Amino acid sequence: MENVGKCRFVLQVLLLCLAMVCNALATQQTRQDASTLAEKAWRILERAMNTGNPGEQEAAVLALSEVPGQHAKLLLRSAARSSSPQKRAAAIRTLGAFGELPDLPLIGTALTDSDSWVRMTAADALSHFQNDQVLPLLQRAIQDSDPRVVTVAYASVEKIGSRSTPVLVDALGKASQEATRWSAAGALGAVKATEAMSALRTALNDASLKVRTEAAIVLAQFGDRAGQEVLKRAAEVDDLTFKHRAAAALCEIGETGYLKIINDALDWPNERSRSSAIVALGSTSNCPIRPILVRALSNSSGSVRAAAIDVLARIAKRDDIPALRNALGNDYEYVRVKAALTLASLGDLSVITTMENGLSSRDETLRGRSAKTLGELGSAKSTFLIRNLITDPASDVKLAAIDAMVKLKDAGAAAAIEDVFTSEKRGWVIQAAANALISLRGNQALWSFADALESNESFTRIYAAGAILKVTQN
């Protein structure tokens, strides 16, 4: 019996050793397979970067945006100097998102590009850099000859915040174009640059009425009465460019009687005037505007109600919960869903049913927002309803549903997401599906991507290559 026991022990040890050897061999084989896949993925991306198809070039650049390491960055920097505007723009967008200082000269060069789309992309990229070396480039961008580039540049100004104040003050005082000075004044308000009040007071003497009025509005938002007379004149005229914004600004400095102009506007037959009045309230912080907003929620115009719920959502506090709950019964679907979203942000989870109803809305924007919010709320019971939207024809809805599945950690949705990955034609959706598969399956997603490398669809192959490198290069 003793010998039998020894034999059993030796056999168990041998079996354990055999299992360890097999596991080691399997691990080594997996690593070799992964290495082989990575080599193939690099070849696919490098070939796509140099193809004559601009769409494939752009897809390769976007796929590289997910790949860590210096080799990917070298390829992207090379792409930023490409002869293809589409490829240059995609590379600038990706390098800009990294926000690394060595790439700032490339962004600066792109701001002088002959293609306005490349310049727009570069203007947007500026917002990702934390160093003040970005400011001279920002100054160039806000004076671009293309108003679309200027619009994007001012959006970057708002993202950069008060660091951009010197650039804006300089533009307000020195720019030759009225539109540049006007936009600079407004942007100083958007970034809450109270240190620019002296420059804004000087602008009250600008040759342009538009610049003077904008400066007065911003000063009032800062609690300064220096432009009070300018605002009173603007509030009394019929020009809607400033009328309601001037009235709202006067309210900010204690002239609450001017709210009557906005309240009266709700009875005007002109829908644009009614909407303009409510939108103007969005820039206030000290005015008693809630009664007007509640009244506007029952206006006959859908755009007025939409503007009212947007403003109320932006300023909502827990005291507004009763009004928001009442808005859940509004006959305009946008108002109902926006009210539900706002209630959810205030911690009122009783709105989940309303959000679930929004998943079947005819409006794709509302379907997408409902899916996004349910994912953020962590409403696991809504999982199966959201899954249905993974195949929605609208790409934004599809993306929102995929993102919600990741937030809810719903591994059961992986098969449907894989179907999207292999069948979708739009690159940004393919990439989102790939990232979702990595989140839900981890390294096991590698083998789904391996199969996709053989796809007949070039975009599927390209984004599969990017996903493989994202997994293997970490």
Secondary structure, DSSP 8 states (H G I E B T S, - for coil): -HHHHHHHHHHHHHHHHHHHHHHHHHHHHHHHHHHHHHHHHHHHHHHHHTSS-HHHHHHHHHHHTT--SHHHHHHHHHHTT-S-HHHHHHHHHHHHHHT-GGGHHHHHHHTT-SSHHHHHHHHHHGGG--SGGGHHHHHHHTT-SSHHHHHHHHHHHHHHGGGGHHHHHHHHHH-SSHHHHHHHHHHHHHTT-GGGHHHHHHHTT-S-HHHHHHHHHHHHHTT--TTHHHHHHHHHSS-TTTHHHHHHHHHHTT-GGGHHHHHHHTT-S-HHHHHHHHHHHTT-SSS--HHHHHHHTT-S-HHHHHHHHHHHHHH--GGGHHHHHHHTT-SSHHHHHHHHHHHHHTT-GGGHHHHHHHTT-S-HHHHHHHHHHHHHHT-GGGHHHHHGGGG-SSHHHHHHHHHHHHHTT-GGGHHHHHHHHHH---HHHHHHHHHHHHHHHGGGGHHHHHHHTT-S-HHHHHHHHHHHHHHH--
